[in-house]
Amino acid sequence: MRIREFSAELATRLKVAYAVRNVDLTSPGLTLVDGCAPRPGHILAARVDAIGHHNWLELASGRKAAIYPGDEILLAFGERYAPDQYESRVPEVLGTSVDLVAAGGVAGEVLSRHGDMRPPTRLEPLGILADREGVPIDLRRYSVLAPFGLGDHPPVVCVVGTSMNAGKSTTAASVIRGLSRGGRRVAGIKITGTGAGGDPWMFRDSGAVVAADFTDGGYPTTAGIPVPELAELAQTLYHHAAAHDVDAVVMEIADGILQAETSALLEHPLVRELVDGVVLAAADAAGARYGALHLRNLGLPVIAASGKLTQSQLAIREATAGMDAPVYTPGELAEAHVAQEILALAGVARTRRAGVLELGEAA
């Protein structure tokens, strides 16, 4: 393994990606190493070799910066599971080339891609960020989540989807908007996904007094992360949000209910303990009806549905015919009285759950 100084000159040249925005490049004793096995969360300095699908990089500031061959960038290794884009893994060894698998700043090795995706942009590794002894630094060192002791436990409206691009983030932002318009202090958190700033900023724009996601905890992406670790991250994000004296937390879980981590999280005790009610985002009526049944079989209360299916009145009628939960458009969710009703239903579900737990303890 070769250890080299991480120079101040290189630090000033780097285009720093969103996923690694909290890395302190002024820390003394930073080095670059190669010849080691990269791991998820390792921080990579790389030079753009050949432009493929991604010809831009989302910077720490949120700006979409054009990238060109020869540009030097800072990003992090992580797996990706995106049926509409790339499936990728972290390479076993740091070779002469890696792929840019997400514009928010994720590096990996593409295994498969959607038919609409071009081959990935190729990167030449300059080295993995390490300490003065050459030990690679994990991005979690730069977590900015700061949970505090809680008095009140604000209710959680959880937004999940039937698939990628089903309308989850728009649904979550609409609920936040409606609750904010009703005078509620709301937090928006996203516990899984691929690092990008769009969703947290959308939550803030919709009225969230605090917005945070997994990247704030030092995870560039959550694909492939052990589920117990993700469940603890969800708890940490919740406590971080609740410490800001909020009335409700809207929590988004990325990808679809059949994706491995999402499916396992929905069954994990730490996550189930958080969720008071579920708003399901679906791309079509069949997905909404199947998704609601699937979630209820897991014991999760589905209190409403929304998503892309609401672009069609016919799809809304088809979904409603097979569900006992209302279907709302994003515009309706953003109305104060509708969002307040959803929050009230989540409160009812919480009360029922508490009653069941008390009965179980009494038995």
CORKAGI-V598128 format. One record per residue. N is the residue number from 1. OMEGA is omega in radians with two decimals (999 if undefined). D_CENTER is the distance of its C-alpha to the mean C-alpha in Angstrom with 2 decimals. Layout:
n->[N N]
omega->[OMEGA OMEGA]
d_center->[D_CENTER D_CENTER]
This chain:
n->[1 2 3 4 5 6 7 8 9 10 11 12 13 14 15 16 17 18 19 20 21 22 23 24 25 26 27 28 29 30 31 32 33 34 35 36 37 38 39 40 41 42 43 44 45 46 47 48 49 50 51 52 53 54 55 56 57 58 59 60 61 62 63 64 65 66 67 68 69 70 71 72 73 74 75 76 77 78 79 80 81 82 83 84 85 86 87 88 89 90 91 92 93 94 95 96 97 98 99 100 101 102 103 104 105 106 107 108 109 110 111 112 113 114 115 116 117 118 119 120 121 122 123 124 125 126 127 128 129 130 131 132 133 134 135 136 137 138 139 140 141 142 143 144 145 146 147 148 149 150 151 152 153 154 155 156 157 158 159 160 161 162 163 164 165 166 167 168 169 170 171 172 173 174 175 176 177 178 179 180 181 182 183 184 185 186 187 188 189 190 191 192 193 194 195 196 197 198 199 200 201 202 203 204 205 206 207 208 209 210 211 212 213 214 215 216 217 218 219 220 221 222 223 224 225 226 227 228 229 230 231 232 233 234 235 236 237 238 239 240 241 242 243 244 245 246 247 248 249 250 251 252 253 254 255 256 257 258 259 260 261 262 263 264 265 266 267 268 269 270 271 272 273 274 275 276 277 278 279 280 281 282 283 284 285 286 287 288 289 290 291 292 293 294 295 296 297 298 299 300 301 302 303 304 305 306 307 308 309 310 311 312 313 314 315 316 317 318 319 320 321 322 323 324 325 326 327 328 329 330 331 332 333 334 335 336 337 338 339 340 341 342 343 344 345 346 347 348 349 350 351 352 353 354 355 356 357 358 359 360 361 362 363]
omega->[-3.13 3.13 3.12 3.11 2.99 -2.96 3.06 3.12 3.11 -3.13 -3.12 -3.13 -3.00 2.88 -3.02 -3.08 -3.12 -3.04 -3.11 -3.04 -3.07 3.12 3.13 -3.09 3.10 -3.14 3.13 3.03 3.12 3.10 2.99 3.13 2.98 -3.12 3.12 3.13 3.13 3.11 3.05 -3.12 3.03 -3.02 -3.01 2.90 -3.05 3.08 3.11 -3.10 -3.10 -3.12 3.05 -3.08 -3.12 3.07 3.09 3.14 3.06 -3.08 3.10 -3.13 -3.07 -3.14 3.06 -3.07 3.04 3.07 -3.08 3.04 -3.10 3.08 3.10 -3.01 3.07 -3.11 -3.09 3.08 3.07 3.05 3.06 3.08 -3.07 -3.11 3.14 -3.11 -3.08 2.83 -3.09 3.11 3.02 -3.11 -3.12 3.11 3.10 -3.09 -3.10 -3.09 3.00 -3.08 2.93 -3.01 3.06 -3.05 3.07 3.06 3.12 3.11 3.11 3.13 -3.07 3.10 3.11 -3.14 3.07 -3.08 3.13 -3.10 3.01 3.02 -3.05 2.97 -3.07 -3.11 3.03 -3.12 3.00 3.11 3.10 -3.13 -3.07 3.07 -3.05 3.10 3.13 3.09 -3.13 -3.13 3.06 -3.11 -3.14 3.06 -3.06 3.07 3.11 3.12 -3.08 3.14 3.11 3.06 -3.06 2.91 3.11 3.08 -3.10 -3.14 -3.10 2.94 -3.07 3.10 3.06 -3.10 3.10 -3.10 2.97 3.10 3.08 3.14 -3.08 -3.05 3.08 3.11 -3.14 -3.14 3.14 3.09 3.10 -3.13 -3.13 3.13 3.12 3.12 3.09 3.08 -3.14 2.96 -3.00 3.00 3.03 3.12 3.08 -2.96 3.09 3.08 3.08 -3.00 3.06 -3.04 -3.01 -3.06 3.09 3.12 3.09 3.11 3.13 3.14 -3.12 3.06 3.13 3.10 3.03 3.09 -3.11 3.06 -3.05 3.13 3.07 3.08 3.09 3.12 3.12 3.09 -3.09 3.10 3.10 3.11 3.14 -3.05 3.10 3.10 3.11 3.12 3.08 3.08 3.10 3.11 -3.14 3.11 3.12 -3.13 3.08 -3.14 -3.07 -3.14 3.13 3.03 -3.12 3.11 -3.11 3.06 3.01 -3.02 3.11 2.98 -2.98 3.08 -3.05 -3.07 3.09 3.09 -2.93 -3.09 3.13 -3.13 -3.11 3.13 -3.12 3.10 -3.07 -3.08 -3.11 3.14 3.12 3.09 -3.13 -2.91 3.09 3.10 -3.08 2.92 -3.05 3.04 -3.09 3.13 -3.14 -3.06 -3.13 3.11 3.14 -3.10 3.09 -3.09 3.13 3.12 -3.13 -3.10 3.14 3.05 3.06 -3.14 -3.13 -3.10 3.07 -3.05 3.10 3.04 3.12 3.10 -3.05 -3.12 -3.07 3.04 -3.12 3.08 3.10 3.13 3.10 -3.14 3.11 -3.14 -3.09 -3.12 -3.09 -3.11 3.03 3.05 -3.13 3.06 -3.09 2.97 3.06 3.12 3.12 3.12 -3.12 3.05 -3.04 -3.06 3.11 3.13 3.10 3.10 3.11 3.12 3.11 3.11 3.07 3.10 3.08 3.13 3.11 3.14 3.12 -3.13 3.12 3.11 3.11 3.13 3.14 3.11 3.13 3.13 3.13 3.12 999]
d_center->[33.59 34.22 33.25 33.44 33.08 30.00 32.06 31.60 32.62 29.74 27.29 28.64 28.38 24.76 22.21 19.25 15.83 12.92 11.06 14.37 15.45 16.37 18.70 22.27 24.45 27.54 27.55 30.95 31.49 28.56 29.46 28.31 28.94 29.27 30.69 28.08 25.50 21.98 19.24 15.42 14.80 18.23 18.64 20.64 23.13 24.15 26.45 25.73 28.23 27.97 25.89 24.35 21.66 19.81 22.47 20.28 17.81 15.46 17.08 16.21 17.88 15.76 18.82 18.87 21.55 23.75 24.26 27.54 29.14 30.06 27.22 25.81 22.09 19.88 16.63 15.29 15.68 13.02 13.15 11.81 12.18 12.43 15.67 16.02 15.77 16.07 16.29 16.75 17.49 18.43 22.20 24.67 26.61 26.15 28.34 29.55 26.67 22.92 20.63 18.10 15.44 12.91 14.22 11.66 13.60 13.19 16.55 17.75 20.35 19.99 21.38 21.25 20.28 20.51 23.95 22.90 21.29 23.69 23.98 21.53 22.56 24.38 24.28 27.03 25.85 27.68 26.52 23.94 23.81 25.89 28.08 31.84 32.57 30.30 27.66 24.22 21.83 18.46 15.68 15.22 18.60 17.13 14.80 15.49 14.56 17.94 18.33 21.86 24.18 23.76 26.58 25.07 22.08 20.58 19.75 16.31 15.74 12.97 11.82 11.48 12.81 15.56 14.07 11.97 13.13 14.62 13.87 11.05 9.93 13.68 14.53 12.41 13.86 17.22 17.36 16.60 19.31 21.74 21.50 21.90 24.87 26.28 26.40 23.56 21.48 17.88 14.60 11.20 8.21 4.60 4.95 3.49 3.33 5.71 6.56 8.08 9.63 10.37 8.25 9.10 12.51 12.96 12.49 15.06 17.27 17.39 18.77 16.25 18.18 15.18 11.54 9.16 5.77 5.75 7.67 10.13 10.88 11.71 9.28 9.11 7.34 7.37 9.88 13.21 12.47 14.98 14.02 16.07 14.22 10.81 12.87 14.31 11.11 10.38 13.99 13.83 11.18 13.45 16.53 15.41 14.92 18.08 20.11 20.18 22.53 20.51 21.89 18.73 15.00 12.86 9.84 7.43 6.67 5.71 8.90 12.23 14.13 16.02 13.38 14.39 11.63 10.85 14.64 15.38 13.05 14.78 17.98 17.32 19.59 17.38 14.76 17.72 19.33 16.70 16.52 19.51 19.01 16.87 16.70 16.39 15.49 17.76 19.13 22.64 24.94 25.24 21.52 21.57 24.62 23.51 20.04 21.76 24.31 21.92 19.96 23.30 24.68 22.03 23.37 20.50 21.96 20.97 22.17 21.44 20.17 19.20 17.49 19.28 22.19 23.36 24.56 27.51 29.90 31.12 27.71 27.32 30.75 30.06 26.96 28.78 31.77 29.97 27.80 28.83 25.90 26.08 24.30 23.40 22.69 20.13 23.26 24.54 21.40 21.77 25.29 25.83 27.91 25.52 22.50 24.96 26.09 22.64 22.27 25.79 25.08 22.20 24.85 27.34 25.06 24.54 28.32 29.06 26.81 28.50 31.83 31.14 30.20 33.41 35.47 34.11 34.99 38.38 39.11]
